[in-house]
Amino acid sequence: MKNSKFLTALLFMAALVLSSCQDEINDETGDNPNTNTANSTTAKNLERSAMYDGSFDDFLDDTSCSSILLPATVTVNNTQVSLVTASDYSLVLELLGTYTDDEDTIEFQFPLTVKLSNYNEVLVTNEADFETLMEACETAEDEAEDAINCLNIDFPITILTYSTNIEQTGSVVIESEQHLYAYMNNFDDTEFFAVSYPITATLNSNTTVEITSDADLQSYINQCLEIEDDMEDAEDDAEDVEEILVEGIFTIDAFITAGVDTANDFSDYTLNFANDLTVTAEHTTNATVEAVNGTYEVASELDIFVSLTFSQSSNFEILNDTWKVTQYSESTISLQSTTNGAVTLVLAQI
């Protein structure tokens, strides 16, 4: 009798769980806005977010749709480099960064193996095949079918399923991006699924968010893609600023600190930014005055930054800072200190 009661209770509980799960993802009732098919927007968002991220070696192959598997041999600006491990990337970056205004060239030694956004590895035997991969990536980007790299889901996550063929519910625990990509890429057209929210994700590599619905997922993807676009625009602007600096000779038109403009302290000097990331302050009226040497760097995130470092001159060491570019043109570059917003610097091209 006790066993009969226990079995009855167990079957009743199982029926409740089955009914609850089916109701949660039942597409026909329309009660759950998070119910999806293989062709839904959420399915595409999950698949694109789970694609292999090949952006880490974009400095090498200029495409985020794939990455070059090591070992590989490349020729950078006429210098051959053997890439055995990821630590060898620094050799390429050093060669690319030697000069800021040169036309960098990278030639690959074929055959080489690349890993695609679908996690497949393919052997590329010649330049023509490599160019074909690049063109396919551009097409995917134009048609919004490339990887969404700015949103990284934290695993594991659970996906609830319902099959219309056999009227059976289920669930699967997804452990990784590759697992999620394969699951969504092979999801059956006769099935429905719902993500078991909440889940967490990281946006643009630095912000952790909680996602509570499909609409929430779409919103965060839109947000991170917009930030990604802004970062790409800032990178282009940083290249423009670097080019203006290298091609011109500048004077300090304004240096305001504590509300006082002390640009006159630098009135006898010009600043010459070289393409090897050095900057020289030269006296314009007295050739016997020793030049002041320093270094500079132009970088970007959402904003553009110019870092200045001078040594052996207290007069110029006061300029040592990371400056945010607030405005720029061919003739002037306006900067604001990142350590003290009240300190500003304006460089004027002569």
C-alpha positions in Angstrom: 0.0 0.0 0.0 2.8 2.3 0.9 4.6 1.5 -2.3 1.4 2.1 -4.3 0.9 5.5 -2.7 4.6 6.4 -3.3 4.3 5.4 -7.0 1.1 7.4 -7.4 2.8 10.5 -5.9 5.9 10.0 -8.1 3.8 9.8 -11.3 1.8 12.9 -10.2 5.0 14.9 -9.7 6.4 13.8 -13.0 3.2 14.8 -14.8 3.4 18.2 -13.1 7.0 18.7 -14.2 6.3 17.5 -17.7 3.2 19.8 -18.0 5.1 22.8 -16.6 8.1 22.3 -18.9 5.8 21.9 -21.9 3.8 25.0 -21.0 7.0 27.0 -20.7 8.1 26.4 -24.2 4.7 25.7 -25.9 4.8 27.7 -29.1 1.1 27.1 -30.0 -0.3 28.8 -26.9 2.0 31.8 -27.3 2.2 32.2 -23.5 6.0 32.3 -23.4 7.7 35.1 -25.4 11.0 33.2 -25.1 9.8 30.2 -27.2 11.9 29.8 -30.3 12.4 27.7 -33.5 15.5 26.9 -35.4 14.9 29.9 -37.6 14.1 32.4 -34.9 16.1 35.6 -34.1 17.2 34.2 -30.8 18.5 31.0 -32.4 20.6 33.2 -34.8 21.8 35.4 -31.9 22.9 32.3 -29.9 24.6 30.8 -32.9 26.5 34.0 -33.9 27.5 34.6 -30.2 28.9 31.1 -30.0 30.9 31.2 -33.3 34.7 30.8 -33.0 36.3 34.1 -32.3 39.2 34.6 -34.7 39.7 38.3 -33.9 42.7 37.8 -31.6 45.1 37.6 -34.6 43.5 40.3 -36.8 46.8 42.1 -36.9 48.1 39.1 -38.8 45.3 38.0 -41.1 42.9 41.1 -40.9 39.8 39.0 -40.4 37.8 37.9 -37.3 36.1 35.1 -39.2 39.1 32.8 -38.8 42.5 32.5 -37.2 45.8 31.1 -38.4 46.8 27.9 -36.6 50.4 27.7 -35.4 53.1 26.9 -36.4 53.2 29.2 -39.4 55.8 31.3 -41.2 55.1 34.9 -42.3 57.2 37.6 -43.8 56.5 41.0 -42.2 58.0 44.0 -44.0 60.6 41.8 -45.7 61.5 40.1 -42.4 60.7 36.4 -42.1 59.1 35.4 -38.8 58.5 31.8 -37.5 55.4 31.6 -35.4 55.5 28.6 -33.1 53.5 29.8 -30.1 51.3 32.8 -29.3 54.2 34.5 -27.6 55.8 34.9 -31.1 53.0 37.3 -32.0 55.0 40.0 -30.3 57.7 39.6 -33.0 55.1 40.6 -35.6 53.7 43.4 -33.6 57.1 44.8 -33.0 57.9 44.9 -36.7 54.5 46.4 -37.5 55.0 49.1 -34.9 58.5 50.1 -35.8 57.2 53.0 -37.9 53.8 54.6 -37.8 53.6 56.0 -41.4 54.8 53.1 -43.5 52.8 50.6 -45.6 53.1 47.4 -43.7 53.1 44.1 -45.7 52.5 40.6 -44.5 53.1 37.6 -46.7 52.1 34.0 -45.7 54.1 30.9 -46.4 51.6 28.3 -47.8 50.3 25.9 -47.1 48.8 27.0 -43.8 45.9 25.8 -41.7 43.1 28.2 -40.5 40.3 27.7 -38.0 36.9 29.0 -39.3 34.0 30.6 -37.4 32.2 27.2 -37.5 35.2 25.6 -35.7 36.3 23.6 -38.8 40.0 23.6 -39.7 40.9 23.9 -43.3 44.2 23.7 -45.2 44.8 26.8 -47.4 47.3 26.0 -50.1 47.7 29.4 -51.9 47.0 33.1 -51.8 43.9 32.8 -54.0 42.2 30.4 -51.6 43.1 32.7 -48.7 41.6 35.7 -50.5 38.4 33.6 -51.1 38.1 33.2 -47.3 38.6 36.9 -46.8 35.8 37.6 -49.3 33.5 35.1 -47.6 34.1 36.9 -44.3 33.2 40.3 -45.8 30.0 38.9 -47.2 29.1 37.4 -43.8 29.7 40.8 -42.2 27.6 42.6 -44.8 24.7 40.2 -44.2 25.0 40.1 -40.4 25.9 36.4 -40.4 29.4 36.8 -38.8 30.3 36.1 -35.2 29.1 38.4 -32.5 32.3 38.7 -30.5 31.3 41.5 -28.1 29.0 39.4 -26.0 30.4 36.3 -24.3 27.9 34.1 -22.5 29.0 32.5 -19.2 28.6 28.8 -19.3 27.0 26.4 -18.4 23.4 27.4 -19.5 20.3 25.2 -19.8 18.1 25.0 -22.9 14.6 23.6 -22.6 13.1 21.7 -25.6 9.9 20.4 -26.9 9.5 18.1 -29.9 6.2 18.3 -31.9 6.8 14.9 -33.5 6.8 13.0 -30.3 5.3 15.6 -28.0 8.2 15.2 -25.6 9.9 17.8 -23.5 13.5 17.8 -22.5 16.5 19.9 -21.5 20.2 20.1 -22.3 23.0 21.7 -20.4 25.4 23.7 -22.7 28.9 23.7 -21.5 30.8 25.9 -24.0 30.6 28.2 -27.0 31.5 25.4 -29.3 28.8 23.2 -27.8 26.2 25.9 -28.1 27.2 26.6 -31.8 26.9 22.9 -32.7 23.6 22.6 -30.9 22.0 25.6 -32.5 23.4 24.9 -35.9 21.9 21.4 -35.8 18.6 22.2 -34.1 15.7 20.4 -35.7 13.0 22.3 -37.5 10.3 20.3 -35.7 11.5 21.3 -32.3 11.0 24.4 -30.1 13.4 25.7 -27.5 13.6 28.2 -24.7 16.7 29.4 -22.8 16.4 28.9 -19.1 16.9 32.4 -17.9 18.5 34.2 -16.2 22.0 33.8 -17.7 25.0 36.1 -17.4 27.3 37.4 -20.1 30.3 39.8 -20.5 30.0 42.7 -22.9 32.9 44.2 -24.7 35.3 42.2 -22.5 34.7 44.3 -19.4 31.0 44.5 -18.2 29.1 41.6 -16.7 25.3 41.7 -17.2 22.4 39.4 -16.2 20.1 38.5 -19.1 16.5 37.6 -18.2 14.8 37.1 -21.6 15.2 36.9 -25.4 14.4 40.6 -25.6 17.0 41.3 -23.1 19.6 39.3 -25.1 18.7 41.2 -28.2 19.0 44.5 -26.4 22.5 43.7 -25.0 23.7 42.5 -28.4 22.5 45.8 -30.0 24.3 47.7 -27.2 27.6 45.9 -27.5 27.6 46.0 -31.3 27.1 49.8 -31.1 30.0 50.1 -28.6 32.1 47.9 -30.9 31.3 50.2 -33.9 32.3 53.2 -31.7 35.6 51.6 -30.8 36.3 50.9 -34.5 35.6 54.6 -35.3 37.9 55.7 -32.5 40.6 53.4 -33.8 40.3 55.1 -37.2 40.4 58.5 -35.6 43.5 57.5 -33.7 45.2 56.6 -36.9 44.3 60.1 -38.3 45.7 61.8 -35.2 48.9 59.8 -35.4 49.3 60.7 -39.1 48.7 64.4 -38.4 51.4 64.3 -35.6 54.0 62.6 -37.7 53.5 64.8 -40.8 53.7 68.1 -38.9 55.8 70.2 -36.6 53.9 71.6 -33.6 54.1 74.3 -31.0 52.4 74.4 -27.7 49.6 76.9 -28.3 48.0 76.5 -24.8 48.8 74.7 -21.6 46.3 75.5 -18.9 46.7 74.2 -15.4 45.0 75.6 -12.3 43.3 78.1 -14.6 46.6 79.6 -15.8 47.9 79.4 -19.3 51.7 78.8 -19.2 52.2 78.1 -22.9 54.9 80.9 -22.9 57.2 78.5 -21.0 57.4 76.5 -24.2 57.3 79.3 -26.8 60.9 78.8 -27.9 60.4 75.1 -28.7 58.8 73.1 -31.5 57.7 69.5 -31.1 58.6 67.0 -33.9 56.8 63.6 -33.7 58.8 61.0 -35.6 57.4 57.8 -37.1 59.3 55.6 -34.7 57.2 56.9 -31.7 59.9 59.4 -30.5 59.2 63.1 -30.0 61.9 65.8 -29.9 61.5 69.3 -28.5 63.9 71.6 -30.3 64.9 75.2 -29.4 64.0 77.4 -32.3 66.3 80.4 -31.6 69.4 78.9 -29.9 71.0 76.0 -31.6 73.3 75.4 -28.7 70.4 74.5 -26.4 70.2 70.7 -26.2 67.1 69.2 -27.6 64.7 67.4 -25.2 63.9 63.8 -26.2 60.8 61.9 -25.4 58.4 59.2 -26.6 54.7 59.2 -27.5 51.9 56.8 -28.2 48.5 57.1 -29.7 45.8 54.6 -28.6 42.1 54.3 -28.5 39.2 52.8 -26.7 35.9 54.7 -27.1 38.1 57.9 -27.0 41.5 58.7 -28.5 44.5 59.0 -26.2 48.0 60.5 -26.7 50.6 59.5 -24.1 53.7 61.8 -23.7 56.9 60.9 -21.8 59.8 63.3 -21.5 62.9 62.9 -19.4 65.9 65.0 -18.2 63.9 68.2 -18.4 61.7 69.4 -15.6 60.2 71.9 -18.0 58.8 69.2 -20.3 58.3 66.5 -17.7 55.2 68.4 -16.6 53.7 67.3 -19.9 54.2 63.6 -19.0 50.6 62.2 -19.0 48.0 60.3 -20.9 45.9 62.9 -22.7 42.4 62.4 -24.1 41.9 64.0 -27.5 38.9 66.3 -27.2 39.1 67.8 -30.7 41.5 67.6 -33.6 42.0 68.9 -37.1 44.9 69.2 -39.5 46.1 72.4 -37.7 45.4 71.8 -34.0 45.0 68.9 -31.5 43.2 69.7 -28.2 44.0 67.4 -25.3 42.7 67.0 -21.7 44.6 65.3 -18.9 43.1 61.9 -17.9 44.5 62.4 -14.4 43.2 66.0 -13.9 40.4 67.2 -16.1 41.2 70.8 -15.4 44.6 70.5 -17.2 44.4 71.0 -21.0 47.0 71.2 -23.7 46.6 72.5 -27.3 49.2 71.6 -30.0 49.2 73.9 -33.1 50.9 72.9 -36.3 53.2 75.5 -37.8 
